[in-house]
Amino acid sequence: MAKKTSLRGFQEYLSGRLKDAAQGGVASSWLGVRAGDDNWLVDLSDSGEIVQALKLTPVPLTRIWFAGIANIRGNLYAVVDFSVFCGGAPTPQNNHTRLLLIGSKYGANAALLVTGMLGLKAPDDFVAEPVDPAAPAWGAARFSDSQRVIWRKLSVSDLLADNDFMNIGV
């Protein structure tokens, strides 16, 4: 039987790792997330807090991938359904769905709605694959794990600088 870990314990552990990474106290680590059918890697130093997907307030006249606004402890976050933004199916709302708060480091209150969390990943466990020339700069880097599963590497700074990502209006 698989070992069960409490969500609170995992979040506290991850919060500590995020603080250490921000202070340069740990070796480079990646956070694994699932968006639609794709596995993504995010630099731990670029990823923010992870929260359970909340009820989102829809915003009219926005693109289909803009999921809405979330109020997280009094701060408003623009939420993007990352699967839809990447051309995939809408993210189902269930117990595994999470919001990955990104952009705090860059002065933006943005969140990605993702299918689920895949845990912390060590860069040494991955092999670089050829860059996807058809992908935008924020998602062109690719890696494979020991089972030859392809993971895309998200560049948060490039995503936040992408004109399409920042233009939510229809």
Secondary structure, DSSP 4 states (H G I P E B T S, - for coil): -PPP--HHHHHHHHHHHHHHHHTT-S---EEEEEETTEEEEEETTTEEEEEE--PPBP-TTB-TTEEEEEEETTEEEEEEEHHHHTT-PPPP-STT-EEEEE-GGGT--EEEEESEEEEEE-GGG-EEE---TTS-GGG--EEE-TT--EEEEE-HHHHHH-HHHH--B-
